[in-house]
Amino acid sequence: MSQIDFVFLTFFFIEICLKVFASHGMFFSDFFNCFDASIVFISEILSLMGIIAKGLGVLRLLRVVIITIRKITGNTSKLRHQSKNNNPVDSVIKIL
């Protein structure tokens, strides 16, 4: 189970890094995105160190609940590529 957890954490870590790169750091202008990134980064670091923190499980569950609520209500963060209705991949290609 810990290996599955590590794979998902790594996937989310890479996702956040790519979003930060694609948005030129505007990803952190939203409070929830900062919260989300901090939970993933702390979980990834503790997982690499082999430390099991029980409180992070609750925060990661809260992260999923907030993502679900934002999808249902349509209240999403307005990153640069989202406001222009561009694909985030197009944004990264333009940067490169």
Secondary structure, DSSP 4 states (H G I P E B T S, - for coil): -HHHHHHHHHHHHHHHHHHHHHTTTGGGGSHHHHHHHHHHHHHHHHHHHT---HHHHHHHHHHHHHHHHHHHHT-----HHHHTT--HHHHHHHH-
